[in-house]
Amino acid sequence: ASPNVAPSLAPELYTAAVAGKHAVVAARGDQLLDLVSACRGVGFPAGWKAAAALAGACGLLPVPPGRPVDAAGLERLRPVVEDVLGSLATARR
């Protein structure tokens, strides 16, 4: 599900690993772990749906009978998603 939130994260992680850029691998790996942990922490699959919505990939409401993440969960996800997306955008510059 992480490619729906941050499509370039996994390819950047792979490219850095192949190139032997260990610091980049460590940083991207940490971001991936943070993203997975945050999404799982607010519930599955609603956490992934909410993270994808925060990233602009889809709407917030899941298909019934799914239940959306509550406001508190959304606010816990927001900084993680923003950090990952901001870091990836900075890396592309």
Secondary structure in CASP SS format (residue, H / E / C, confidence):
PFRMAT SS
TARGET T0000
AUTHOR 0000-0000-0000
METHOD secondary structure of the structure
MODEL  1
A C 1.00
S H 1.00
P H 1.00
N H 1.00
V H 1.00
A C 1.00
P C 1.00
S C 1.00
L H 1.00
A H 1.00
P H 1.00
E H 1.00
L H 1.00
Y H 1.00
T H 1.00
A H 1.00
A H 1.00
V H 1.00
A H 1.00
G C 1.00
K C 1.00
H H 1.00
A H 1.00
V H 1.00
V H 1.00
A H 1.00
A H 1.00
R H 1.00
G H 1.00
D H 1.00
Q H 1.00
L H 1.00
L H 1.00
D H 1.00
L H 1.00
V H 1.00
S H 1.00
A H 1.00
C H 1.00
R H 1.00
G H 1.00
V C 1.00
G C 1.00
F C 1.00
P C 1.00
A H 1.00
G H 1.00
W H 1.00
K H 1.00
A H 1.00
A H 1.00
A H 1.00
A H 1.00
L H 1.00
A C 1.00
G C 1.00
A C 1.00
C C 1.00
G C 1.00
L C 1.00
L C 1.00
P C 1.00
V C 1.00
P C 1.00
P C 1.00
G C 1.00
R C 1.00
P C 1.00
V C 1.00
D C 1.00
A H 1.00
A H 1.00
G H 1.00
L H 1.00
E H 1.00
R H 1.00
L H 1.00
R H 1.00
P H 1.00
V H 1.00
V H 1.00
E H 1.00
D H 1.00
V H 1.00
L H 1.00
G H 1.00
S H 1.00
L H 1.00
A H 1.00
T H 1.00
A H 1.00
R H 1.00
R C 1.00
END
